[in-house]
Structures are given as C-alpha cells and as structure tokens.
Amino acid sequence: MSYQVIARKWRPQKFADVVGQQAVTRTLGNALKSGRLAQAFVFAGPRGVGKTTTARILARALSCVNGPTPDPCGTCDACVEIAEGRDMDVLEIDAATYTGIDNVREVIIAGLGIMPVRNRYKVFIIDEVHQLSVPSFNALLKSIEEPPPHVVFMMATTQLDKIPETVLSRAQVYEFRTINTKAIADKLRQIVEAEGITAGDESLQLIARDAEGSMRDAQSKLDQVIAFTGTTLTAEDVATVLGLVGRDLLLDAVQAVADEDSPAAFELAGRAVEMGYDLRAVCRELSRVVRDLLVLTIDPARIGDPEIAGETERDRLMELAARFSREDLLRAFDLLTRAEAEIRGAAQPRYHLEMALLRWIYLRKLVPIEELIAGTASGSPQSGSSRPSGRPDPSTGSGSPAAGRIPQQKLADAMSRAQNMASGSPGAPKPPSGDLSDVVSGFSRTFQDDLLAEIKKSKAVFYNMVVAQAQKIEVAGDRVTFTFSPMQRTLSSTLEQHRTWLEGLAQRLAGRRMAIVGVQGEASAPLLPSSTSPTSSPGPCVDAPGHDASGPAVSAGEARKSTLREQALADAGVQAMLEVFPAEIRDVEEM
C-alpha cells in the first residue's frame, strides 16, 4: 500500500476526535440524538480546522447501520465507504470545478429525485461553495429550502461573506474557529508517540505556532520535518525546514533595543540576511514578540501560556517586559508593522530593517509631557519607581538628544512658581530691579519702579497676565491700588489671591507695612505693556494720553471672549506652560 500522509491518516472519524470545535460537534450530536436535523448545513471557517471532516462525520452518522447516531460504528459498509470517499449515496463536489449553472443542474438538481441506493439519505457535500456562480446559487435556492425527504445538503466554505444571504437563511450555519496552539501541540504529541518519533516540546510548539490555528497545516508541516530529520525532531531542525526565524535572534534584537545598542542592531540585521530569512518574516515575528511582551506587561500571569513563551525563554521574556513601558511597545508594534509593509516593495530590504530597529531605539527616548509635568510634584522630572527598569531617565540626559529638549529643572521651577501663585505663598529671592519709566516723583516713583520690576522678575507670568493688564497703578501713602476694568473681575480676583505675597514684597522694599488693593474701574485699555509682546518693554504706569474712559461700547460676545481669555491666562497650569514653552495664546473657546 502507498504511503498515506499524516493529515489523511489521522483524519478524525468521530465527533469526539475533532479538535477545538466542541460547540459545533456538541450541537450536531444533540441534533442527531433528538432527531432535529436540518435539511441544509453551512460549515464556515479558516482552512484546515475540520469543516469537510465534520461534514463527512455527519454523513456517516446519518448513514450508519446504527444511526442516525452521534457515534457511528466505523465498521459497517456505509461508514467504511464514506471514510474512503467511494459511497454512491454521498456525493462530494468541488464547487470550483462545478461552478456553472449547467454543472449544478446536471450533477445536483437532476439527481435530487433519485432515491439513495443503500443509505437512508442522499448527501451532497459541496466544498468551497462560495466558488459557485450567482446563477448557480439561485438555481439551488428552491432545492435547499425544500429538498426531498431523503436529501441533505452540507456546504463548506472559507469565505462566508461570499455566500448569498438567501442561501444562508435556508440553512443552519456553523462557524468554525482557529485551533489554539496548545491543542495543536497536544495532537501532534499524540501523533509522534503513535508513529514512534522522538520530539521535544519546543519543536512541536514551533510547528503548532507556525500553523496559525490550522490542524491540517500543522500535520503537513510535521510530515515535512519528519521527512528531513527521520525519527528525531529538534527545534533547530524545525526552524531550518520550515524557514522559521530563530527565536534567539528575535530576543537578541529586542535586547539590543532595550540596551540601546545600535551596533548590535546592525549586526543582528546582517545575521538575519546571512541566514537567508525573509526580512518581512523577521518584522512579522518581531511584531509577535512585541505583542507577547505587551501581554506580559498587562497580565504577567500569562507567562505560563505556551502561545506566549516556551519553558526555556520565560525568564528572559519577563526580564525584557520589565524594561519596556506599554507606550514603548505600542509604538514599536506600529513601527514594525509599517516596516513589514515597506520591505515588501523595497529594493534593499536590509536597510529598511536596520532603520526600523534604529527608530525603535530612539522612539524609546520620547517622554510624554504628562510624565514631565507629573514628575515636578516630587521635585524631580521622573521618579524611578514609575519608569520601567532599564529605560533611560530623561532627567539625566544620558542616551537622549540634547537639541530641542526642554530643561527639566526649568519646568520644575515654573510649576513651583505657578503653585506659589495659586496659593499666594511668598518665597522668591529678590532679583535686580528692572528699568521702568517715570510714573510719579519722589518716593512713590522709586518705590513703584522697584515693586513692578520685582514682580516681573519673580513672577513673569503673573506680571504679564495680571499686573500688566491693569488700567492704573497708584501709590498713595501706605496704599498701592491696582485698577481693573469691569470685565477683568478674574484678574482682580487673581490679584487678591496674591495679595499676601505682594504686601510682603512691598513691605520689604518700602521698609514699612504697605496695603495692596484691587478695585474695579471703568472700561479702558491696559496701561502696562506685556513682556511677551514682540514690541514690549518695561514702561510707566500712567494714564494713556487722549484716552477716553467712556470709550465705545463692547459687545456681549467680545466681553464673553475677554472673560474666557482672562480665566485661561489666570490658570496656574496655563501660566506655567507659557513660561516654559515659547507659545502664545491667540484665541480661547468655550467647550
């Protein structure tokens, strides 16, 4: 007898032998027991998961001498002939061959009225039924909906969406799923033990993983590896025969990225080329490793899952997972996916792989703005406990680009000053006084100049957003009065929050107790230029020449927008960001 391949030799003969499709087999078994059998079935799912096999088992269950039964005997003439594909009452049709309407009429419709020769039912198994033409489907509609009592249709397809809804509504649809790696590996273990083959778990796991959920693919690959190695299978032999990318190479590449070792990345790309790997497969497998690491960062308990890691690589995967943040892995997955697409049409695939690894290294140095701001709460830009082990700390500057990076201490100082402004707490060192124009004479003039310069030096944002927007600043005796327009109530409130700090500053400059007062006046333009304006410069606080306090009336929309702008500019966080980043608020909208 000629050699029979493993996929055919180990084809399931009972519902219990079908792997990974318990929902389908149990439903069909219960239907057989209760006698609730449909006249047409559609089995849909990926390749190699048991669709046609299940149809054959169902045909045997209907035709067995003990049937209809969910457990056909496998020894009667009907069971044996159906298993061998030579039963006259079970007609298995390849839809790709009989795709036309004339073929359907001749092979199927014309034979519907003929009684089965021996069995209870005349069974039509149509494989890859989506290959039928639209007229062929239309010709079958009536036959599928109301066939003779002795006829049963079983249709298998890998593309359920190509079957017309009119056909699906007349049949019971069973969707098959891909088989998990562990179930495939267990079945392969059963086969090699029965065949007398010595194989390690890692080698079988590689075959099962490469099968991508298809049992038939896994059995065919096992047959191929056995033909190469003989009676002993090793992981190296499996990788060589199937052209799989070595797991060690993949983990070494991830290690090089974690260590930010660019020379090693180039070396590993060269090694992949020398070993003859398809570089698209390298990117695809790297994406898979990144996905596995992301799963482990989210749920470390999955380390025992054979689909994630083999026994020999679990410790290393856990170590690598601890060195990447979830954001790093998400960016890396997108990067590698794009690299795989680029390599497909590239003249020099190696260059694309090398550049992808380098981009991955430098992408890890990106620090989210949330981390920069949150890190200032403890006085440092980033706490060690919140950053994954091995990831460079941006505050140290090691491994991070110097050009264009915002100084961390500057952001911390800005946030600290913003917090002081919100709480009204004093505590800023006295800088040199600025140069302001004359406002009044004598002590009032000198004191006001020094006070404004001190405010501008200590809290530039507060000076620009509040003090410089005042209509008038007057010093009279022991009292400093800031006058704001009626629409500047928020600025007046912000000044009141800082009153304690301002009074302490004024007392230190004047040598005696000074009172700071904010009042509401009539609508007018601010008299102090903001230092953030391109043409601004410290100037006096005097009434504008020719200024008409009565001025033109302001519309309600403009007043509302002005109020919103004042509220935004008075926010401590906004002020801190404006002080650190070279930005300007041009417009404010209410959300």
JOVEN-V396314 format. One line per field, one symbol per residue. ss: DSSP state (@ for helix, = for strand, . for the rest). phi: phi as a letter, one per 30 degrees, with the letter a starting at -180 (. if undefined). Layout:
# JOVEN-V396314
ss=???
phi=???
This chain:
# JOVEN-V396314
ss=.....@@@@.....@@@....@@@@@@@@@@@@@.....=====......@@@@@@@@@@@@@.............@@@@@@@@.....=====......@@@@@@@.@@@..........======.@@@..@@@@@@@@@@@@.....=======..@@@..@@@@...====.....@@@@@@@@@@@@@@@..==.@@@@@@@@@@@...@@@@@@@@@@@@@@@..==.@@@@@@@@....@@@@@@@@@@@@@..@@@@@@@@@@@@@....@@@@@@@@@@@@@@@@@@@@.@@@@@......@@@@@@@@@@@....@@@@@@@@@@@@@@@@@@@....@@@@@@@@@@@@@@@.....@@@@@@@@@@.....@@@.....................@@@@@@@@@@@@@@@@..................@@@@@@@@@@@@@@@@@.@@@@@@.@@@..=====..======....@@@@@@@@@.@@@@@@@@@@@@....======...................................@@@@@@@@@@@@@@@.@@@@@@@@@...........
phi=.ddcdddddcdecbedddcibdddddddddddddiccddbbbcblddicjddddddddddddcddccdbdbddicdeddddddcibddccccccdddcdddddddddcddcddddddbddbcccccdhddddddddddddeddddbdeeccbcbccacbddccedddddcbdcccccdcddddddddddddddddiccbddddddddddddhicddddddddedddddcjcbcbddddddddiddedddddddddddddhcdeddddddddddddiddddddddddddddddddddddbeddddddddadddcdddddddddcbdddedddddddddddddddecddbedddddddddddddddddcddddddddddcibdadddcceejddddddidibdddiddedddddddddddddddciddkcddddddccddcbciddddddedddddddddbddddddbddcddabbcbicbcccccdddcdddddddddcddddddddddddiadbccbcbccddaddccddddddcdaebdcbdddidcddhddcddddddddddddddddddddddddddcdbbdcabbdc
